[in-house]
């Protein structure tokens, strides 16, 4: 529209200055990715947010997400843009900041179905690669090391025992009047359901060459420190 050329989409071979952080919900990857990006002064890319924004677009359009042709048309027509400053990250849909809306229960309930559609993934992976750029990005998701950026210099698979993952998620959701035990139980059920749905549609695979890091007994600071060291010793980060 404006005559400003769209930034070209980097190819996988361009995406070397990348820390790929994959893992299940509650593994700590969002918190760690943001901190590593801040430490390296690299971009922070939350790929799950693109699937959530696409889901919000489908909800707003009032379509049935099982109608894949309609879903793809909505996703193709949506302007989804990630903000990648680790201190001020977020996501815009058609120019509107929807960083909060995409965390709501309607989106969370439907995002597995949307992210299961291969043509939708293809569209959103292009958005993700443009957000990564070529100068350094810490990227969190489920298929970063295997699909989005297979040439990433650093690949880490974060995991934690399920009870710890539930506790971390519940801690993020502390609500007045609801006991932490009740929240943990609710979150454990929700995580198990979503893990099961995600693994039917888009199985998590550990990439060859990825370092498997169990964070059950580690603090956020310790995990961040390990990942920053890996990036520096790979010779790609300042
Ligand atoms: O990390 P999250 O909860 O915001 O992810 C939202 C959904 O998107 C989740 O159900 C799995 C899916 N997802 C995906 O399929 N591939 C990614 N790279 C990131 C997220």
Boltz pocket constraint, residues with backbone or C-beta under 6 A from the ligand:
constraints:
  - pocket:
      binder: B
      contacts: [[A, 25], [A, 47], [A, 48], [A, 49], [A, 51], [A, 52], [A, 111], [A, 112], [A, 115], [A, 140], [A, 141], [A, 142], [A, 143], [A, 144], [A, 194], [A, 198], [A, 202]]
      max_distance: 6.0
